[in-house]
Structures are given as structure tokens and as C-alpha cells.
């Protein structure tokens, strides 16, 4: 091993600063927050109440419902259906040739 490699090996064993006690976190408060998340901002705006006593969220949903009923906007109908009836389960089929080998093995005649 060369001198520089030995020197680098030695660097990894040196303790710089104060080591943490066993079970103690190096950052007990965690990473500082950068700002409010988009979802938090949208929820706060949605909870604001107008003069009629309706929240912005309720007003928005009334408008979506009007678009679904009066204007038959497909996205609005789908939005309401997904949230009231639940989304349909999407099923997929494997169309590869691997299944043929699996079937051959499963139904192989015993000798």
C-alpha cells in the first residue's frame, strides 16, 4: 500500500469533534422546514368562508357539479363519480408467451 493510501486509511479512523452518545441523534430537531407545503396552502384557502357562509371548497364543488349537470363536461362527471362511487378497478392481462411454459409445466403428464 502506498503512503497516500495509508494516510487516507488513517483519516477514516480519526474522530473529529464530539462523537454522539449511543442512542443519541445527531440532529434531534430534524431538518428545518423550508416553507408551507402546497397542500397546506390549498387547504387553508379552501377553508376560508365567504359572505354566504360557504367555504371556498364548497363553492368549488358546487361549480364542478354544475359543470357535470348543466354542461356535461366529461371530466366533471368522472370527478364526481370517482369520489362518490369509487374508481373502477383496472385489470391487466399478461399477453407474453411466458404463460405457455407455466401451463406446460403444470399439466405435464407424470411418467
N, CA and C of each residue as an Amber inpcrd file, in Angstrom:
protein
   333
   0.8520000  -1.1750000   0.0000000   0.0000000   0.0000000   0.0000000
   0.8970000   1.2380000   0.0000000   0.5450000   2.2420000  -0.7880000
   1.3590000   3.4500000  -0.8780000   1.1450000   4.3400000   0.3400000
   2.0510000   5.3270000   0.4780000   1.9500000   6.2500000   1.6070000
   0.6350000   7.0110000   1.6210000   0.1880000   7.4740000   0.4370000
  -1.0460000   8.2610000   0.3930000  -2.2540000   7.3900000   0.7290000
  -2.2340000   6.1210000   0.3210000  -3.3480000   5.2250000   0.6380000
  -3.4100000   4.9630000   2.1370000  -2.2350000   4.7860000   2.7770000
  -2.1980000   4.5670000   4.2260000  -2.6760000   5.8110000   4.9750000
  -2.2850000   6.9670000   4.4530000  -2.7080000   8.2110000   5.0820000
  -4.2360000   8.3580000   5.0040000  -4.8090000   8.0060000   3.8450000
  -6.2650000   8.0790000   3.6840000  -6.9610000   7.0860000   4.6070000
  -6.4040000   5.8650000   4.7650000  -6.9660000   4.8830000   5.6760000
  -7.0170000   5.4440000   7.0820000  -5.9320000   6.0990000   7.4830000
  -5.8440000   6.6530000   8.8260000  -6.8590000   7.7530000   9.0650000
  -7.1890000   8.5070000   8.0200000  -8.1620000   9.5930000   8.1540000
  -9.5410000   9.0840000   8.5430000  -9.9070000   7.8850000   8.0780000
 -11.2540000   7.3970000   8.3390000 -11.4360000   6.9510000   9.7770000
 -10.3530000   6.7170000  10.4940000 -10.4730000   6.2640000  11.8800000
 -10.4140000   7.4150000  12.8740000 -10.0380000   8.5960000  12.4220000
  -9.9550000   9.7550000  13.3120000 -11.3580000  10.2640000  13.6280000
 -11.5670000  10.6630000  14.8670000 -12.8430000  11.2520000  15.2730000
 -12.6430000  12.7540000  15.3480000 -13.4150000  13.4840000  14.5860000
 -13.3180000  14.9360000  14.5660000 -14.5200000  15.4710000  15.3350000
 -14.2990000  16.3550000  16.2490000 -15.4020000  16.9150000  17.0170000
 -15.7860000  15.9840000  18.1540000 -17.0170000  16.0970000  18.5810000
 -17.5140000  15.3030000  19.6940000 -18.3890000  14.1680000  19.1640000
 -18.0830000  12.9100000  19.4280000 -18.9360000  11.8250000  18.9330000
 -20.2530000  11.7810000  19.7130000 -21.2900000  11.2830000  19.0700000
 -22.5960000  11.1850000  19.7200000 -22.6170000  10.0010000  20.6680000
 -23.3530000  10.1500000  21.7500000 -23.5200000   9.0410000  22.6790000
 -24.4280000   8.0070000  22.0120000 -24.3070000   6.7650000  22.4280000
 -25.1110000   5.6920000  21.8610000 -26.5950000   6.0040000  22.0770000
 -27.3880000   5.9070000  21.0090000 -28.8210000   6.1750000  21.0860000
 -29.1870000   7.6380000  20.9590000 -28.2160000   8.5120000  20.7870000
 -28.4750000   9.9470000  20.6630000 -28.4180000  10.3520000  19.2020000
 -29.4090000  11.1070000  18.7550000 -29.4550000  11.5420000  17.3670000
 -28.5050000  12.7060000  17.1410000 -27.9450000  12.7470000  15.9440000
 -27.0610000  13.8560000  15.5950000 -27.8220000  15.1140000  15.2610000
 -29.1100000  14.9750000  14.9640000 -29.9440000  16.1210000  14.6170000
 -31.3170000  15.9260000  15.2590000 -31.4280000  16.1720000  16.5630000
 -32.6680000  15.8650000  17.2770000 -33.8900000  16.6460000  16.7930000
 -33.6960000  17.8290000  16.2490000 -34.8350000  18.6230000  15.7810000
 -35.2000000  18.3290000  14.3360000 -34.4060000  17.5470000  13.6450000
 -34.6780000  17.2220000  12.2420000 -34.3080000  18.3760000  11.3280000
 -34.5730000  18.1500000  10.0510000 -34.2770000  19.1700000   9.0490000
 -35.2450000  20.3430000   9.2030000 -34.7550000  21.5730000   9.1350000
 -35.6580000  22.7170000   9.2800000 -36.6190000  22.8160000   8.0910000
 -37.8430000  23.2630000   8.3570000 -38.8360000  23.3900000   7.3010000
 -38.4830000  24.5610000   6.3990000 -38.6870000  24.3600000   5.0890000
 -38.3920000  25.4150000   4.1220000 -39.5600000  26.3750000   3.9760000
 -40.7380000  25.8610000   4.1310000 -41.9260000  26.6900000   3.9510000
 -43.1460000  25.8070000   4.0060000 -44.2880000  26.3810000   3.7610000
 -45.5260000  25.6370000   3.8290000 -45.7220000  24.8380000   2.5430000
 -46.2120000  23.6250000   2.6850000 -46.4580000  22.7640000   1.5320000
 -47.6570000  23.2890000   0.7380000 -47.6870000  22.9510000  -0.5350000
 -48.7770000  23.3910000  -1.4140000 -50.1200000  22.9110000  -0.8860000
 -50.1730000  21.6640000  -0.4140000 -51.4300000  21.1240000   0.1090000
 -51.9240000  21.9420000   1.3030000 -50.9990000  22.3770000   2.1600000
 -51.3870000  23.1950000   3.3190000 -51.9800000  24.5300000   2.8780000
 -51.3730000  25.1460000   1.8750000 -51.8700000  26.4300000   1.3680000
 -53.2560000  26.2460000   0.7510000 -53.4160000  25.1990000  -0.0710000
 -54.7100000  24.9540000  -0.7110000 -55.7890000  24.6370000   0.3200000
 -55.4520000  23.8660000   1.3370000 -56.4360000  23.5530000   2.3790000
 -56.8330000  24.7980000   3.1630000 -55.8670000  25.6560000   3.4310000
 -56.1740000  26.8960000   4.1580000 -57.1120000  27.7800000   3.3320000
 -56.8320000  27.9070000   2.0290000 -57.7100000  28.7060000   1.1610000
 -59.0850000  28.0480000   1.0320000 -59.1140000  26.7380000   0.9700000
 -60.3850000  26.0230000   0.8480000 -61.2600000  26.1730000   2.0750000
 -60.6510000  26.3990000   3.2320000 -61.4050000  26.5420000   4.4790000
 -61.9270000  27.9610000   4.7050000 -61.4680000  28.9190000   3.8850000
 -61.9530000  30.3000000   4.0420000 -63.4430000  30.3630000   3.7260000
 -64.1760000  31.1620000   4.4990000 -65.6330000  31.2600000   4.3660000
 -65.9970000  32.5800000   3.7000000 -66.9640000  32.5180000   2.7760000
 -67.4070000  33.7550000   2.1090000 -68.5820000  34.3650000   2.8650000
 -69.1920000  35.3970000   2.2880000 -70.2820000  36.1260000   2.9530000
 -71.5230000  35.2740000   3.1560000 -71.7370000  34.2590000   2.3120000
 -72.9190000  33.3960000   2.4190000 -72.7150000  32.2480000   3.3980000
 -71.5430000  32.1590000   3.9890000 -71.2790000  31.0870000   4.9470000
 -70.7570000  29.8100000   4.3100000 -70.4430000  29.8360000   3.0090000
 -69.8990000  28.6660000   2.3290000 -68.3760000  28.7640000   2.2760000
 -67.7220000  27.6380000   2.4030000 -66.2710000  27.6420000   2.2670000
 -65.9150000  27.6680000   0.7820000 -64.6870000  28.0820000   0.4860000
 -64.2290000  28.0860000  -0.9080000 -64.2750000  26.6800000  -1.4900000
 -64.0170000  25.6910000  -0.6660000 -64.0620000  24.3010000  -1.1190000
 -65.4910000  23.9340000  -1.5440000 -66.4810000  24.3460000  -0.7600000
 -67.8800000  24.0670000  -1.1100000 -68.2800000  24.7870000  -2.3940000
 -67.8390000  26.0230000  -2.5380000 -68.1420000  26.7880000  -3.7480000
 -67.5460000  26.0990000  -4.9640000 -66.3100000  25.6520000  -4.8430000
 -65.6410000  24.9700000  -5.9470000 -66.3940000  23.6940000  -6.3220000
 -66.8110000  22.9140000  -5.3360000 -67.5170000  21.6650000  -5.6270000
 -68.8940000  21.9260000  -6.2370000 -69.5440000  23.0260000  -5.8460000
 -70.8230000  23.4020000  -6.4850000 -70.5920000  23.7030000  -7.9740000
 -69.4970000  24.3810000  -8.2750000 -69.1860000  24.7070000  -9.6750000
 -68.8740000  23.4470000 -10.4730000 -68.1530000  22.5010000  -9.8620000
 -67.8610000  21.2350000 -10.5450000 -69.1640000  20.4900000 -10.8200000
 -70.0570000  20.4720000  -9.8480000 -71.3520000  19.7890000 -10.0150000
 -72.1580000  20.4390000 -11.1370000 -72.1680000  21.7780000 -11.1920000
 -72.8750000  22.4860000 -12.2700000 -72.2830000  22.1250000 -13.6340000
 -70.9560000  22.0360000 -13.7220000 -70.3220000  21.6670000 -14.9940000
 -70.7220000  20.2550000 -15.4080000 -70.8500000  19.3630000 -14.4250000
 -71.2280000  17.9790000 -14.7390000 -72.6810000  17.8960000 -15.2010000
 -73.5780000  18.6320000 -14.5450000 -75.0060000  18.5160000 -14.8320000
 -75.4330000  19.4080000 -16.0000000 -75.0650000  20.6800000 -15.9500000
 -75.5360000  21.6280000 -16.9630000 -74.7420000  21.5580000 -18.2600000
 -73.4280000  21.3980000 -18.1430000 -72.5740000  21.4600000 -19.3310000
 -72.0790000  20.0820000 -19.7600000 -72.3920000  19.0750000 -18.9790000
 -71.9450000  17.6920000 -19.2030000 -70.4660000  17.6020000 -19.5700000
 -69.6490000  18.3320000 -18.8220000 -68.2030000  18.2110000 -19.0020000
 -67.7710000  16.8420000 -18.4950000 -67.1360000  16.0830000 -19.3670000
 -66.7720000  14.6970000 -19.0380000 -65.8840000  14.6080000 -17.7960000
 -64.9210000  15.5080000 -17.6700000 -64.0090000  15.4510000 -16.5220000
 -64.7600000  15.6740000 -15.2180000 -65.7670000  16.5460000 -15.2340000
 -66.5290000  16.8390000 -14.0200000 -67.3730000  15.6330000 -13.6180000
 -67.9880000  14.9850000 -14.6060000 -68.7800000  13.7830000 -14.3310000
 -67.8640000  12.7040000 -13.7490000 -66.6950000  12.5130000 -14.3480000
 -65.7420000  11.4970000 -13.8820000 -65.2520000  11.8260000 -12.4770000
 -64.9830000  13.0910000 -12.2230000 -64.5220000  13.5380000 -10.9060000
 -65.5390000  13.1780000  -9.8310000 -66.8050000  13.4900000 -10.0820000
 -67.8640000  13.2190000  -9.1080000 -68.0680000  11.7130000  -8.9410000
 -68.0930000  10.9820000 -10.0520000 -68.2930000   9.5330000  -9.9790000
 -67.1640000   8.8530000  -9.2020000 -65.9380000   9.2700000  -9.4420000
 -64.8010000   8.6670000  -8.7480000 -64.8960000   8.8710000  -7.2400000
 -65.4140000  10.0010000  -6.8350000 -65.4510000  10.2990000  -5.4040000
 -66.7210000   9.8370000  -4.7140000 -67.7620000   9.5380000  -5.4640000
 -68.9930000   9.0630000  -4.8390000 -69.1640000   7.5540000  -4.9840000
 -68.8210000   7.0220000  -6.1360000 -68.9820000   5.5940000  -6.4000000
 -67.6790000   4.8230000  -6.2130000 -66.5680000   5.5110000  -6.2440000
 -65.2650000   4.8570000  -6.1700000 -64.7600000   4.5720000  -7.5730000
 -63.4720000   4.5420000  -7.7140000 -62.8720000   4.2740000  -9.0210000
 -63.0220000   2.8150000  -9.3760000 -63.2030000   2.5540000 -10.6570000
 -63.2840000   1.1830000 -11.1370000 -61.9110000   0.5300000 -11.0370000
 -61.8930000  -0.7560000 -10.7480000 -60.6360000  -1.4910000 -10.6530000
 -60.1240000  -1.7450000 -12.0570000 -58.8870000  -1.3720000 -12.2880000
 -58.2760000  -1.6040000 -13.5920000 -57.5940000  -2.9600000 -13.5640000
 -57.9390000  -3.7790000 -14.5160000 -57.3430000  -5.1050000 -14.5990000
 -56.4580000  -5.1640000 -15.8280000 -55.3600000  -5.8870000 -15.7070000
 -54.4630000  -6.0400000 -16.8490000 -54.1900000  -7.5220000 -17.0560000
 -53.8830000  -7.8650000 -18.2730000 -53.6210000  -9.2470000 -18.6240000
 -52.2200000  -9.3440000 -19.1960000 -51.4980000 -10.3750000 -18.7720000
 -50.1550000 -10.6130000 -19.2960000 -50.3000000 -11.3420000 -20.6240000
 -49.8660000 -10.7270000 -21.6880000 -50.0180000 -11.3210000 -23.0140000
 -48.6980000 -11.8770000 -23.5350000 -47.7300000 -12.0500000 -22.6520000
 -46.4470000 -12.5970000 -23.0800000 -46.5680000 -14.1120000 -23.2590000
 -45.5600000 -14.7260000 -23.8020000 -45.5740000 -16.1670000 -24.0370000
 -45.1350000 -16.9610000 -22.8140000 -44.7560000 -16.2830000 -21.7370000
 -44.3080000 -16.9890000 -20.5410000 -45.3920000 -17.8860000 -19.9730000
 -46.6360000 -17.5170000 -20.0820000 -47.7210000 -18.3040000 -19.5140000
 -47.8060000 -19.6810000 -20.1480000 -47.4110000 -19.8060000 -21.4100000
 -47.4640000 -21.1020000 -22.0880000 -46.5550000 -22.1100000 -21.3990000
 -45.3550000 -21.6560000 -21.0180000 -44.4200000 -22.5440000 -20.3260000
 -44.9500000 -22.9340000 -18.9550000 -45.5830000 -22.0150000 -18.2740000
 -46.1440000 -22.3000000 -16.9510000 -47.2360000 -23.3540000 -17.0710000
 -48.0930000 -23.2200000 -18.0710000 -49.1760000 -24.1840000 -18.2700000
 -48.6110000 -25.5470000 -18.6330000 -47.5990000 -25.5840000 -19.5000000
 -46.9790000 -26.8580000 -19.8880000 -46.4070000 -27.5730000 -18.6590000
 -45.7440000 -26.8160000 -17.7830000 -45.1720000 -27.4140000 -16.5820000
 -46.2550000 -27.9040000 -15.6320000 -47.3170000 -27.1450000 -15.4990000
 -48.3880000 -27.5030000 -14.5720000 -49.1320000 -28.7510000 -15.0380000
 -49.2990000 -28.9260000 -16.3180000 -50.0770000 -30.0370000 -16.8420000
 -49.1940000 -31.0920000 -17.5030000 -47.9250000 -31.1380000 -17.1190000
 -47.0050000 -32.1260000 -17.6820000 -47.4400000 -33.5090000 -17.1990000
 -47.6250000 -34.4520000 -18.1300000 -48.0200000 -35.7970000 -17.7010000
 -46.9000000 -36.4570000 -16.8860000 -47.3050000 -37.1180000 -15.8180000
 -46.3250000 -37.7930000 -14.9730000 -45.9260000 -39.1110000 -15.6080000
 -44.6370000 -39.4290000 -15.5990000 -44.1700000 -40.6800000 -16.2020000
 -43.9450000 -41.7410000 -15.1710000
